[in-house]
Amino acid sequence: MVAGMGEMREQARDYLEGERRDVARYNVDGIIRDAWINGNGSEETWKAAVEKNRYPFLVGDRVRVVVEIDGFQEHLYGILHSFRTASNGIYRRRILNPHSAYVELVDGPSGALRPLSEITPELDDFEITTEHSEVHRDGPRHNYGIFHCVSGIHAGYPPPAHALVTHKRSGIKRRFCNDCNDADQRARLGHEMWRDRQLSRDTILSLTEHPEVITASVGDDEADKIRAWADVVPYLVPEKAAELYTEWKESQSATVAA
């Protein structure tokens, strides 16, 4: 029986690798049980067993959690440190559905304890484009239309960019080479929204209370400054003020066209 299980484990791992899956992220014995021992071994049963027995997260994964800082819900990134029980104990073995996880944040507060439903793989927050024509669209003429990696970690002349990375929540974009398109650089990109909000906190609070200020006439010093700020960081403009500003710009365009 032991030899049989060993053979089945080897076969299951071969199947998973053949499907280009990371074997470490699956409970192989659980797949064997659900697909072959209790199941009928069909392709459909295999797929269901694989889906059921995938570990949603592993210790060491780069993830995102939501943390309240100064009254704002900030999306911060970190490393999944450990899985916790309902009483905050640490599990002694790997399980498919732990109660919660402790995440060590790379910036901000030291860490966050969250149920798994409130933890997001960091890659889910980013859109990554690698098509050369898109990465280098409108590239600089002085460099033959090629953008360089902007990670800031290269000594001397940075290499060409290979990926255009967009933080979905803010729309902030950065171009990285393949070596720099990693979880650390993406976390820094994702944290820019938080950093920008720290610098703009007073403006955000003021606009939240008085959103109509953004629609004051051209030439109003305060309104002109706020509109200039809103054009640079549109992802920070409070919802009501953003709606009013959109309407204001449309009315201004209509006036010019007339």
C-alpha positions in Angstrom: 0.0 0.0 0.0 2.9 2.4 0.8 4.5 1.6 -2.5 1.2 2.2 -4.2 0.8 5.6 -2.6 4.4 6.5 -3.5 3.7 5.7 -7.1 0.5 7.7 -7.1 2.3 10.6 -5.6 4.9 10.5 -8.3 2.3 10.3 -11.0 0.2 13.1 -9.5 3.3 15.3 -9.3 4.1 14.5 -12.9 0.6 15.5 -14.0 0.8 18.7 -12.1 4.1 19.6 -13.6 2.8 18.7 -17.0 0.0 21.2 -16.5 2.8 23.8 -15.5 1.6 24.0 -11.9 3.8 24.6 -8.9 3.6 21.3 -7.1 4.5 23.0 -3.8 1.2 24.9 -3.9 -0.9 21.7 -3.9 -1.9 19.0 -1.3 -0.8 16.0 -3.4 -2.3 13.4 -1.0 -5.6 15.3 -1.1 -5.7 15.3 -4.8 -5.0 11.5 -4.9 -7.7 10.9 -2.4 -10.3 13.0 -4.2 -9.4 12.1 -7.8 -8.3 8.5 -7.6 -9.2 6.8 -4.3 -12.7 8.3 -3.7 -13.2 9.6 -7.3 -13.5 7.9 -10.6 -10.2 9.2 -12.0 -11.8 11.1 -14.9 -10.4 14.3 -16.2 -13.2 16.3 -14.7 -12.7 14.7 -11.3 -9.0 15.4 -11.5 -9.6 19.1 -12.3 -12.0 19.4 -9.4 -9.6 17.7 -7.0 -6.7 20.0 -8.1 -8.9 23.1 -7.5 -10.0 21.9 -4.1 -6.6 21.0 -2.9 -4.7 24.1 -3.9 -3.2 26.1 -1.1 -4.4 29.7 -1.6 -1.4 31.1 0.1 2.0 29.9 1.4 4.3 31.3 3.9 6.7 33.7 2.1 4.0 34.8 -0.5 3.9 38.5 -1.3 0.5 39.8 -0.6 -1.6 43.0 -0.1 -3.8 43.9 2.9 -6.0 46.9 3.7 -4.8 48.9 6.7 -6.5 52.0 8.2 -4.0 54.9 8.5 -5.1 58.4 9.6 -8.7 57.6 8.7 -7.9 56.3 5.2 -8.1 52.7 3.9 -4.6 52.1 2.5 -3.5 49.1 0.4 -0.2 47.9 1.7 2.1 45.1 0.7 4.1 42.6 2.7 5.2 39.0 3.2 2.9 36.3 4.6 4.8 35.3 7.8 2.5 32.7 9.4 -1.0 31.2 9.5 -3.0 31.6 12.7 -5.8 29.8 14.4 -8.9 31.5 15.7 -7.1 31.9 19.1 -4.1 33.4 17.3 -2.0 30.3 17.7 0.3 29.1 14.9 -0.7 26.0 13.0 1.8 23.1 13.4 1.2 21.8 9.9 0.1 23.1 6.5 -3.7 23.2 6.1 -5.8 24.2 3.1 -8.1 26.6 4.9 -6.4 28.4 7.9 -8.4 30.8 9.9 -6.1 33.9 9.3 -2.6 34.9 8.4 -0.1 37.4 9.8 1.5 39.6 7.2 4.8 41.5 7.8 4.4 44.8 5.9 7.4 46.2 4.0 6.3 49.8 4.9 4.0 51.4 7.4 2.8 49.5 10.5 4.9 46.5 11.5 2.3 43.9 10.5 -1.3 43.0 10.1 -3.4 39.9 11.1 -6.2 39.3 8.6 -8.6 36.5 7.7 -7.6 34.9 4.4 -10.6 36.5 2.7 -9.0 39.9 3.3 -5.6 39.0 1.8 -4.9 39.5 -1.9 -2.0 38.1 -3.9 0.1 41.2 -4.9 0.0 40.3 -8.6 -3.7 40.7 -8.6 -3.3 44.5 -8.1 -1.2 45.0 -11.2 -1.7 44.9 -15.0 1.6 43.8 -16.7 2.1 44.5 -20.4 5.1 43.0 -22.1 4.3 43.7 -25.8 7.2 45.7 -27.1 5.0 48.1 -29.1 2.9 48.9 -25.9 5.8 49.1 -23.5 7.6 51.6 -25.8 4.6 53.5 -27.2 5.6 57.2 -27.8 9.1 56.4 -26.7 11.7 59.2 -26.6 13.1 60.2 -29.9 16.6 60.9 -28.5 16.8 57.2 -27.6 15.4 55.6 -30.7 12.0 55.3 -29.1 13.2 53.0 -26.3 12.3 53.7 -22.7 14.7 52.6 -19.9 13.9 50.7 -16.7 13.0 53.3 -14.0 13.5 51.1 -10.9 16.4 53.4 -9.9 18.5 50.5 -8.7 20.8 50.3 -11.8 24.3 51.7 -11.6 25.1 53.9 -14.6 23.0 53.4 -17.7 19.8 51.5 -17.0 18.7 48.7 -19.4 15.7 49.0 -21.8 12.3 48.4 -20.2 10.6 45.0 -20.9 7.3 45.5 -19.0 4.8 48.3 -18.5 3.4 47.8 -15.0 0.1 49.5 -14.0 -1.2 49.7 -10.5 -4.9 49.1 -11.1 -6.3 51.1 -8.2 -4.4 54.3 -8.9 -3.6 53.9 -12.6 0.1 54.8 -11.8 2.4 53.2 -14.5 6.1 52.3 -14.4 8.4 50.6 -16.9 10.7 48.0 -15.6 13.3 45.6 -17.1 12.6 41.9 -16.5 14.9 41.7 -13.5 13.2 44.6 -11.8 9.6 43.5 -12.5 9.5 41.8 -9.1 7.3 41.9 -6.0 9.6 44.5 -4.3 9.4 47.0 -7.1 5.7 46.4 -7.6 5.1 47.0 -3.8 7.0 50.3 -4.1 4.7 51.2 -7.0 1.6 50.2 -5.2 2.7 52.3 -2.1 3.0 55.5 -4.2 -0.8 56.1 -3.7 -0.3 55.9 0.0 2.7 58.2 0.0 0.9 60.7 -2.2 -2.1 60.7 0.1 0.2 61.4 3.1 1.5 64.5 1.3 -2.0 65.6 0.3 -4.0 64.8 3.4 -5.1 68.3 4.1 -6.3 68.9 0.6 -8.2 65.7 0.5 -9.9 66.4 3.8 -10.8 70.0 2.7 -12.3 68.7 -0.6 -14.2 66.0 1.2 -15.9 68.7 3.3 -16.2 71.3 0.6 -16.1 69.6 -2.8 -17.6 72.6 -4.6 -14.4 74.5 -4.3 -12.9 72.6 -7.2 -15.5 74.2 -9.5 -14.8 77.8 -8.7 -14.1 80.1 -11.6 -10.8 80.2 -13.4 -8.5 82.7 -11.7 -9.5 81.8 -8.2 -6.1 81.0 -6.7 -7.3 78.2 -4.4 -9.4 76.5 -7.0 -6.7 76.7 -9.7 -4.2 75.1 -7.3 -6.6 72.3 -6.4 -7.4 71.6 -10.0 -3.7 71.5 -10.8 -3.3 69.0 -8.0 -6.3 67.0 -9.1 -4.8 66.7 -12.6 -1.6 65.2 -11.2 -3.1 62.8 -8.7 -6.7 62.1 -9.9 -6.8 58.9 -7.9 -6.8 60.9 -4.6 -9.7 63.3 -5.5 -12.7 62.5 -3.2 -15.6 61.0 -5.1 -18.0 64.0 -5.0 -15.3 66.5 -5.9 -14.2 64.2 -8.8 -17.8 64.2 -10.1 -18.0 68.0 -9.9 -14.6 68.4 -11.5 -15.6 66.2 -14.5 -18.8 68.2 -15.0 -16.8 71.5 -14.7 -14.3 70.4 -17.3 -17.1 69.4 -19.7 -18.8 72.7 -19.3 -15.5 74.5 -19.9 -14.9 72.5 -23.1 -18.4 73.3 -24.3 -17.9 77.0 -23.6 -14.6 77.0 -25.6 -16.2 75.1 -28.5 -19.1 77.5 -28.7 
